[in-house]
Amino acid sequence: MTNLYIGIDIGTSSVKLGLFDSSLNLRDSFQKKYSYCDLKDGKKEINPEIWFQLVQEGLKKLIKEKRPSDTIVALGITGQMHTTVFLDENGQSVRPAILWNDTRTKGMVSIIKDKLFQIRQFENVKIVSTGSPLANLIWVEKNEPSNFKKIKHFLMPVDYIVYRLTGKYSTDYCDASTSSMFDFDKNKWSSKIADTFSIDCNILPDIHSSNYVVGDIKDELVKQLSLPKGIKVIEGTGDNAATALANFDNNQETPLISLGTSGVVVIPDQNNNFKKVGKNIVFIPQENQFQLLTQGTVQAGASLNNWWLTNILHTDEIDQEQNAISEKLLGNNDVLFFPHVNGEKTLFSNPNLKGSFVNLSLETQRENMYLAILEGVAFGLKELFDEITDSKSYRYIRIVGGGANSKLWLKIIANIFGVEIRKSNYSREAIDGAALLAIAGVNEEYFPKNKDDEIVTPDTKISSKYAQRYEHYLKLVTVMTKEQF
């Protein structure tokens, strides 16, 4: 008999489920895309019931495919952070959830920050931005007062799935600490912040470690979905924390870059030093295992690659397009690209930023422009990385995400950063971290596979050229962040 674990990932565009053994071998999987409402004025919403319908579909599929001798012991959940779900006293949605990439609150953020300064709770709450749960709650209060009065529970996507599976309202320290309503000194919800913004503390869920067992799947769901009884539901955590957990190695301070839809930099700090730039995240994967992570984001990461190929070139031949880029162009490309096409939160706090190509000429070819996009994302990540770490040097950086499958992009990043890049040939994503929390939640021993890393080292000559190009990029940043077109 083999104990199995389910990982669930509530992504921005798809829901994934995976069936894992205790070595995190993937036995079976389910993935289905969905669409959210992309409205005018930067509004992005979704009915959270869509997530749960897909989770139910995935659970039925995985249960059906498992062997009779296998036992599913627990499931862990991860997903998009900040997206805000509003429930009434009966646990029904008051209104659609507001997504993390929603920008309707851009005119309110500076006012919120001013109030936080006044109550001296801003030092580690500087993560307030468009899409932050605090900003979303305030927007509903100001613009939909009748709905605001109905809100009795505030949750984030991971919490919502936990609630639908168990009937219990809860969250983990990661999601709580990035809500802009957390007291980092006391490691709990800030009553001062709640009082200042007229938020009833009773709507805030209980906070637990990420591997906390919230409960069993509800009996009615067990019957409805023909599930085995006694499957434990683990608290879970945000996607970036789960990805970091799944990719930690013996060096617990190794920086992580996740090159997915967005480009995310995650810096672990064993000394728990709060950084001046980025989101300081309290991550407690297990009780008494405090881990401080600092996260920053380039909002358009690998999505720019898809935009260029699909919307501009109208092709899906990624290998053909990348193979057409000569290695001689690396460090010698005259074209620069500013990658913040859909605003920026961490470095410039400007949701209105747009992207730009510069230095085009009649000699510019499609290879120059495509390479400039790949380089632009890498330059943006480099600037973000340097600001968070205060240009501290590291022996190597680990990279994950769909964009990391491009050998060309890895070579570009290694040379722009001037440091060794490591990518595990056995991919570990957020869903793996969710399954790992499920294993830890029921005190099972985890037997990890040895990492077989693909290592990309910088070329001294290319890296030197990129150092000069990076200086030109920083000048472009100065222009783009000051000028409004």
TASULFEN-V922876 format. One record per residue. N is the residue number from 1. PHI is phi in degrees with one decimal (none if undefined). NEAR is the number of other C-alpha atoms within 8 Angstrom. D_CENTER is the distance of its C-alpha to the mean C-alpha in whole Angstrom. Layout:
n: {N & N}
phi: {PHI & PHI}
near: {NEAR & NEAR}
d_center: {D_CENTER & D_CENTER}
This chain:
n: {1 & 2 & 3 & 4 & 5 & 6 & 7 & 8 & 9 & 10 & 11 & 12 & 13 & 14 & 15 & 16 & 17 & 18 & 19 & 20 & 21 & 22 & 23 & 24 & 25 & 26 & 27 & 28 & 29 & 30 & 31 & 32 & 33 & 34 & 35 & 36 & 37 & 38 & 39 & 40 & 41 & 42 & 43 & 44 & 45 & 46 & 47 & 48 & 49 & 50 & 51 & 52 & 53 & 54 & 55 & 56 & 57 & 58 & 59 & 60 & 61 & 62 & 63 & 64 & 65 & 66 & 67 & 68 & 69 & 70 & 71 & 72 & 73 & 74 & 75 & 76 & 77 & 78 & 79 & 80 & 81 & 82 & 83 & 84 & 85 & 86 & 87 & 88 & 89 & 90 & 91 & 92 & 93 & 94 & 95 & 96 & 97 & 98 & 99 & 100 & 101 & 102 & 103 & 104 & 105 & 106 & 107 & 108 & 109 & 110 & 111 & 112 & 113 & 114 & 115 & 116 & 117 & 118 & 119 & 120 & 121 & 122 & 123 & 124 & 125 & 126 & 127 & 128 & 129 & 130 & 131 & 132 & 133 & 134 & 135 & 136 & 137 & 138 & 139 & 140 & 141 & 142 & 143 & 144 & 145 & 146 & 147 & 148 & 149 & 150 & 151 & 152 & 153 & 154 & 155 & 156 & 157 & 158 & 159 & 160 & 161 & 162 & 163 & 164 & 165 & 166 & 167 & 168 & 169 & 170 & 171 & 172 & 173 & 174 & 175 & 176 & 177 & 178 & 179 & 180 & 181 & 182 & 183 & 184 & 185 & 186 & 187 & 188 & 189 & 190 & 191 & 192 & 193 & 194 & 195 & 196 & 197 & 198 & 199 & 200 & 201 & 202 & 203 & 204 & 205 & 206 & 207 & 208 & 209 & 210 & 211 & 212 & 213 & 214 & 215 & 216 & 217 & 218 & 219 & 220 & 221 & 222 & 223 & 224 & 225 & 226 & 227 & 228 & 229 & 230 & 231 & 232 & 233 & 234 & 235 & 236 & 237 & 238 & 239 & 240 & 241 & 242 & 243 & 244 & 245 & 246 & 247 & 248 & 249 & 250 & 251 & 252 & 253 & 254 & 255 & 256 & 257 & 258 & 259 & 260 & 261 & 262 & 263 & 264 & 265 & 266 & 267 & 268 & 269 & 270 & 271 & 272 & 273 & 274 & 275 & 276 & 277 & 278 & 279 & 280 & 281 & 282 & 283 & 284 & 285 & 286 & 287 & 288 & 289 & 290 & 291 & 292 & 293 & 294 & 295 & 296 & 297 & 298 & 299 & 300 & 301 & 302 & 303 & 304 & 305 & 306 & 307 & 308 & 309 & 310 & 311 & 312 & 313 & 314 & 315 & 316 & 317 & 318 & 319 & 320 & 321 & 322 & 323 & 324 & 325 & 326 & 327 & 328 & 329 & 330 & 331 & 332 & 333 & 334 & 335 & 336 & 337 & 338 & 339 & 340 & 341 & 342 & 343 & 344 & 345 & 346 & 347 & 348 & 349 & 350 & 351 & 352 & 353 & 354 & 355 & 356 & 357 & 358 & 359 & 360 & 361 & 362 & 363 & 364 & 365 & 366 & 367 & 368 & 369 & 370 & 371 & 372 & 373 & 374 & 375 & 376 & 377 & 378 & 379 & 380 & 381 & 382 & 383 & 384 & 385 & 386 & 387 & 388 & 389 & 390 & 391 & 392 & 393 & 394 & 395 & 396 & 397 & 398 & 399 & 400 & 401 & 402 & 403 & 404 & 405 & 406 & 407 & 408 & 409 & 410 & 411 & 412 & 413 & 414 & 415 & 416 & 417 & 418 & 419 & 420 & 421 & 422 & 423 & 424 & 425 & 426 & 427 & 428 & 429 & 430 & 431 & 432 & 433 & 434 & 435 & 436 & 437 & 438 & 439 & 440 & 441 & 442 & 443 & 444 & 445 & 446 & 447 & 448 & 449 & 450 & 451 & 452 & 453 & 454 & 455 & 456 & 457 & 458 & 459 & 460 & 461 & 462 & 463 & 464 & 465 & 466 & 467 & 468 & 469 & 470 & 471 & 472 & 473 & 474 & 475 & 476 & 477 & 478 & 479 & 480 & 481 & 482 & 483 & 484 & 485}
phi: {none & -116.0 & -79.9 & -122.1 & -136.5 & -108.4 & -106.4 & -124.5 & -127.8 & -92.6 & -81.2 & -74.1 & -128.2 & -155.6 & -111.5 & -119.3 & -131.4 & -135.6 & -106.5 & -121.7 & -96.2 & -73.3 & -100.3 & 61.9 & -74.6 & -82.2 & -88.0 & -160.0 & -149.4 & -145.6 & -149.3 & -143.6 & -79.9 & -145.2 & -118.9 & -107.0 & -81.5 & -102.2 & -92.9 & -74.8 & 61.3 & 76.5 & -83.0 & -133.1 & -137.0 & -155.7 & -78.7 & -62.6 & -60.2 & -58.5 & -59.6 & -68.9 & -60.2 & -70.6 & -62.1 & -60.7 & -61.2 & -66.7 & -61.7 & -61.5 & -66.9 & -67.6 & -64.2 & -65.8 & -86.1 & -71.5 & -74.9 & -57.1 & -80.9 & -84.4 & -120.7 & -86.8 & -94.6 & -156.2 & -132.8 & -119.5 & -128.3 & -136.8 & 166.8 & -54.8 & -98.6 & 80.5 & -49.3 & -113.4 & -108.0 & -117.4 & -119.4 & -91.4 & -65.6 & -97.9 & 78.6 & -95.1 & -65.8 & -75.9 & -158.6 & -58.9 & -66.6 & -98.0 & -77.5 & -61.8 & -95.6 & -72.4 & -120.2 & -62.2 & -93.5 & -60.4 & -81.6 & -103.9 & -59.4 & -64.0 & -66.6 & -61.6 & -62.0 & -60.1 & -66.5 & -66.9 & -59.0 & -63.4 & -95.5 & 56.7 & -120.8 & -97.2 & -50.0 & -113.9 & -116.8 & -74.1 & -79.3 & -59.8 & -158.0 & -58.2 & 89.4 & -67.7 & -53.7 & -60.0 & -62.5 & -65.7 & -63.4 & -65.4 & -60.9 & -62.8 & -60.8 & -76.9 & -106.6 & -136.2 & -56.0 & -66.9 & -68.8 & -60.0 & -65.8 & -82.1 & -69.8 & -116.6 & -146.1 & -115.6 & -137.0 & -112.8 & -51.8 & -58.9 & -62.7 & -63.8 & -66.6 & -58.0 & -61.8 & -66.4 & -82.9 & -117.7 & 82.9 & -113.6 & -97.4 & -159.8 & -151.5 & -111.1 & -64.5 & -61.4 & -65.9 & -63.5 & -74.1 & -105.3 & -85.6 & 73.1 & -127.8 & -106.1 & -95.8 & -70.6 & -72.4 & -102.4 & 58.0 & -156.5 & -58.2 & -89.9 & -67.4 & -63.6 & -65.4 & -59.4 & -64.2 & -60.0 & -106.1 & 55.8 & -103.9 & -70.5 & -59.6 & -68.7 & -82.4 & -83.8 & -73.4 & -63.5 & -107.3 & -133.7 & -65.7 & -68.9 & -98.2 & -64.6 & -84.0 & -73.6 & 162.4 & -88.2 & -60.9 & -56.3 & -58.3 & -65.1 & -74.0 & -57.7 & -70.8 & -63.4 & -99.6 & 57.6 & -91.8 & -66.8 & -74.9 & 86.2 & -71.5 & -80.1 & -104.7 & -93.3 & -53.4 & 82.4 & -161.9 & -66.5 & -62.8 & -71.3 & -66.5 & -64.6 & -64.4 & -61.3 & -59.7 & -68.1 & -114.4 & -60.6 & -120.5 & -64.2 & -94.9 & -70.9 & -106.0 & -68.4 & -66.3 & -127.5 & -114.8 & -106.7 & -103.0 & -108.6 & -49.3 & -108.5 & -103.6 & -117.5 & -107.7 & -123.4 & -115.6 & -76.9 & -138.5 & -65.1 & -90.1 & 56.1 & -89.2 & -69.6 & -91.2 & -79.1 & -118.9 & 100.1 & -88.0 & -86.2 & -110.2 & -85.2 & -119.8 & -120.6 & -62.7 & -137.7 & -53.1 & 67.2 & -119.9 & -69.7 & -137.4 & -94.6 & -116.5 & -113.8 & -123.9 & -136.8 & -136.0 & -97.1 & -59.8 & -104.7 & -105.8 & -67.2 & -62.1 & -67.2 & -62.3 & -65.5 & -58.6 & -65.2 & -71.6 & -83.1 & -82.0 & -99.5 & -87.1 & 54.4 & -144.6 & -116.7 & -86.6 & -63.6 & -63.8 & -62.5 & -67.2 & -75.2 & -66.7 & -75.0 & -85.8 & -69.6 & -61.6 & -64.1 & -76.8 & -63.4 & 87.1 & -120.4 & -81.0 & -72.2 & -78.9 & -114.9 & -131.2 & -91.6 & -87.2 & -84.7 & -74.7 & -127.9 & 85.4 & -148.1 & -107.5 & -79.6 & -87.2 & -117.5 & 47.0 & -129.7 & -71.5 & -96.6 & -61.5 & -126.9 & -85.5 & -163.7 & -93.5 & -134.6 & 74.6 & -74.0 & -144.4 & -68.4 & -89.4 & -65.2 & -110.3 & -61.5 & -64.7 & -61.7 & -72.6 & -66.4 & -61.3 & -61.2 & -66.5 & -61.6 & -68.6 & -61.4 & -63.0 & -64.7 & -62.6 & -61.6 & -66.9 & -62.6 & -61.8 & -62.1 & -58.9 & -63.9 & -68.7 & -67.6 & -89.8 & 56.2 & 60.1 & -63.6 & -91.5 & -130.5 & -70.6 & -157.4 & -124.5 & -93.1 & -128.7 & -136.8 & 102.1 & -58.3 & -64.8 & -73.2 & -76.6 & -87.8 & -64.2 & -63.7 & -64.4 & -60.8 & -64.8 & -62.0 & -63.6 & -58.9 & -77.6 & -71.3 & -78.2 & 68.1 & -146.8 & -63.4 & -112.1 & -119.8 & -128.0 & -70.2 & -72.9 & -106.5 & -60.3 & -119.2 & -118.2 & -58.3 & -64.6 & -65.9 & -63.3 & -63.9 & -65.4 & -62.5 & -65.5 & -63.9 & -63.1 & -66.2 & -64.2 & -105.6 & 61.2 & -82.0 & -84.5 & -97.5 & -112.2 & -73.6 & -75.2 & -66.6 & -73.6 & -113.4 & -82.9 & -89.5 & -110.8 & -117.1 & -104.4 & -71.6 & -92.0 & -53.7 & -67.5 & -66.2 & -61.7 & -64.7 & -65.8 & -66.8 & -62.0 & -70.3 & -63.7 & -64.7 & -63.4 & -66.4 & -61.4 & -63.8 & -66.4 & -62.7 & -59.1 & -59.1 & -68.1 & -68.6 & -90.2 & -107.8 & -89.3 & -114.5 & -105.0}
near: {5 & 7 & 10 & 13 & 16 & 14 & 18 & 17 & 14 & 14 & 9 & 5 & 8 & 10 & 15 & 14 & 15 & 14 & 13 & 15 & 12 & 14 & 9 & 12 & 7 & 9 & 8 & 9 & 10 & 10 & 9 & 8 & 7 & 8 & 5 & 8 & 7 & 8 & 8 & 5 & 6 & 9 & 11 & 13 & 13 & 11 & 9 & 12 & 6 & 9 & 10 & 10 & 8 & 10 & 11 & 9 & 8 & 12 & 10 & 11 & 9 & 13 & 8 & 6 & 7 & 7 & 5 & 5 & 6 & 10 & 9 & 10 & 11 & 15 & 15 & 17 & 18 & 18 & 14 & 13 & 10 & 13 & 14 & 15 & 14 & 14 & 16 & 12 & 9 & 5 & 7 & 7 & 11 & 10 & 8 & 11 & 12 & 14 & 12 & 12 & 7 & 13 & 12 & 9 & 12 & 9 & 6 & 8 & 12 & 7 & 7 & 10 & 11 & 8 & 9 & 11 & 9 & 7 & 9 & 7 & 11 & 10 & 6 & 9 & 10 & 9 & 12 & 13 & 10 & 16 & 15 & 16 & 11 & 10 & 15 & 13 & 9 & 9 & 10 & 11 & 10 & 7 & 6 & 9 & 9 & 6 & 11 & 10 & 6 & 10 & 13 & 10 & 14 & 12 & 15 & 13 & 14 & 16 & 12 & 12 & 11 & 17 & 11 & 9 & 11 & 12 & 8 & 8 & 12 & 14 & 17 & 14 & 13 & 13 & 13 & 13 & 14 & 14 & 12 & 13 & 13 & 13 & 11 & 8 & 4 & 5 & 7 & 8 & 9 & 9 & 7 & 7 & 11 & 12 & 9 & 8 & 7 & 6 & 8 & 8 & 7 & 7 & 10 & 10 & 11 & 7 & 10 & 10 & 13 & 15 & 13 & 11 & 10 & 12 & 8 & 11 & 13 & 9 & 7 & 6 & 11 & 12 & 8 & 7 & 9 & 8 & 10 & 7 & 8 & 7 & 11 & 13 & 16 & 18 & 19 & 15 & 16 & 13 & 13 & 10 & 12 & 16 & 14 & 12 & 8 & 12 & 8 & 9 & 6 & 4 & 6 & 8 & 8 & 13 & 12 & 12 & 12 & 12 & 15 & 13 & 9 & 13 & 16 & 14 & 14 & 13 & 13 & 12 & 11 & 8 & 4 & 7 & 6 & 8 & 9 & 5 & 9 & 12 & 11 & 14 & 11 & 11 & 13 & 14 & 11 & 11 & 7 & 5 & 7 & 10 & 12 & 14 & 13 & 15 & 12 & 14 & 13 & 16 & 12 & 14 & 13 & 13 & 10 & 10 & 10 & 9 & 9 & 10 & 13 & 10 & 8 & 7 & 7 & 7 & 7 & 6 & 7 & 8 & 6 & 7 & 9 & 8 & 7 & 7 & 10 & 7 & 5 & 6 & 9 & 10 & 10 & 7 & 10 & 7 & 12 & 13 & 12 & 15 & 13 & 12 & 10 & 11 & 11 & 15 & 13 & 13 & 8 & 7 & 8 & 8 & 11 & 7 & 12 & 9 & 10 & 8 & 10 & 7 & 7 & 9 & 5 & 4 & 5 & 9 & 6 & 6 & 9 & 13 & 11 & 9 & 10 & 12 & 13 & 11 & 13 & 12 & 14 & 11 & 11 & 11 & 13 & 10 & 8 & 14 & 11 & 10 & 9 & 14 & 9 & 6 & 8 & 6 & 4 & 8 & 6 & 10 & 13 & 11 & 12 & 16 & 10 & 8 & 10 & 12 & 6 & 7 & 7 & 7 & 11 & 11 & 11 & 12 & 11 & 14 & 15 & 13 & 8 & 8 & 12 & 12 & 14 & 12 & 11 & 11 & 8 & 6 & 6 & 12 & 12 & 16 & 18 & 13 & 16 & 18 & 17 & 12 & 14 & 17 & 14 & 12 & 12 & 10 & 6 & 8 & 7 & 9 & 7 & 7 & 6 & 4 & 7 & 7 & 8 & 8 & 8 & 10 & 10 & 12 & 7 & 7 & 6 & 11 & 14 & 8 & 10 & 12 & 9 & 8 & 9 & 10 & 8 & 8 & 11 & 8 & 8 & 9 & 9 & 8 & 8 & 10 & 9 & 6 & 6 & 5 & 2}
d_center: {35 & 31 & 29 & 26 & 22 & 20 & 16 & 14 & 11 & 11 & 9 & 9 & 12 & 13 & 14 & 15 & 17 & 18 & 22 & 22 & 25 & 25 & 24 & 21 & 23 & 22 & 25 & 24 & 21 & 20 & 18 & 19 & 17 & 18 & 18 & 17 & 20 & 19 & 22 & 24 & 23 & 20 & 19 & 17 & 18 & 18 & 20 & 18 & 21 & 20 & 17 & 20 & 22 & 20 & 19 & 23 & 24 & 22 & 23 & 27 & 26 & 25 & 28 & 30 & 30 & 30 & 33 & 35 & 36 & 32 & 31 & 27 & 27 & 23 & 20 & 16 & 13 & 10 & 8 & 6 & 6 & 9 & 11 & 15 & 17 & 21 & 23 & 27 & 29 & 30 & 26 & 26 & 24 & 25 & 24 & 21 & 17 & 16 & 12 & 10 & 11 & 15 & 17 & 20 & 20 & 20 & 24 & 23 & 21 & 24 & 26 & 23 & 23 & 27 & 27 & 25 & 27 & 30 & 29 & 28 & 25 & 23 & 22 & 19 & 18 & 18 & 14 & 16 & 15 & 15 & 13 & 13 & 15 & 18 & 19 & 18 & 21 & 23 & 23 & 24 & 27 & 28 & 28 & 28 & 30 & 32 & 28 & 27 & 30 & 29 & 26 & 27 & 23 & 20 & 17 & 13 & 12 & 12 & 15 & 17 & 17 & 19 & 21 & 22 & 23 & 24 & 26 & 24 & 22 & 20 & 16 & 15 & 15 & 11 & 11 & 14 & 14 & 12 & 14 & 16 & 19 & 19 & 22 & 21 & 24 & 25 & 22 & 22 & 22 & 24 & 27 & 28 & 25 & 25 & 29 & 29 & 27 & 29 & 26 & 28 & 26 & 27 & 24 & 22 & 21 & 22 & 20 & 20 & 19 & 16 & 19 & 21 & 23 & 23 & 26 & 27 & 26 & 29 & 32 & 32 & 29 & 30 & 33 & 32 & 30 & 32 & 30 & 31 & 32 & 30 & 27 & 25 & 21 & 19 & 17 & 14 & 11 & 7 & 5 & 4 & 8 & 9 & 8 & 10 & 13 & 14 & 14 & 16 & 20 & 23 & 22 & 19 & 19 & 18 & 15 & 12 & 11 & 8 & 10 & 9 & 9 & 8 & 9 & 7 & 10 & 10 & 13 & 15 & 18 & 21 & 23 & 21 & 21 & 19 & 18 & 20 & 17 & 13 & 12 & 14 & 12 & 15 & 14 & 17 & 16 & 20 & 23 & 24 & 21 & 20 & 17 & 16 & 13 & 12 & 9 & 10 & 9 & 11 & 10 & 12 & 12 & 13 & 14 & 17 & 18 & 18 & 20 & 22 & 23 & 23 & 24 & 26 & 28 & 28 & 27 & 25 & 27 & 24 & 26 & 29 & 28 & 26 & 30 & 32 & 30 & 33 & 32 & 34 & 32 & 29 & 30 & 33 & 31 & 32 & 30 & 27 & 24 & 22 & 18 & 17 & 18 & 16 & 16 & 15 & 13 & 13 & 17 & 19 & 18 & 19 & 18 & 21 & 20 & 21 & 22 & 25 & 27 & 30 & 33 & 34 & 37 & 39 & 39 & 35 & 34 & 31 & 30 & 30 & 28 & 25 & 25 & 25 & 21 & 20 & 22 & 20 & 17 & 18 & 20 & 17 & 15 & 18 & 19 & 15 & 16 & 20 & 19 & 17 & 19 & 22 & 23 & 23 & 24 & 23 & 24 & 21 & 18 & 16 & 14 & 12 & 11 & 13 & 14 & 15 & 18 & 20 & 23 & 24 & 20 & 20 & 24 & 23 & 20 & 22 & 25 & 23 & 22 & 25 & 24 & 23 & 20 & 20 & 18 & 19 & 21 & 20 & 16 & 14 & 11 & 9 & 12 & 14 & 13 & 13 & 17 & 17 & 17 & 19 & 22 & 22 & 22 & 25 & 26 & 27 & 27 & 24 & 26 & 23 & 24 & 25 & 23 & 24 & 23 & 23 & 24 & 24 & 26 & 27 & 31 & 32 & 34 & 31 & 29 & 32 & 32 & 28 & 28 & 31 & 29 & 26 & 29 & 29 & 26 & 26 & 29 & 27 & 24 & 27 & 29 & 26 & 24 & 28 & 29 & 29 & 30}
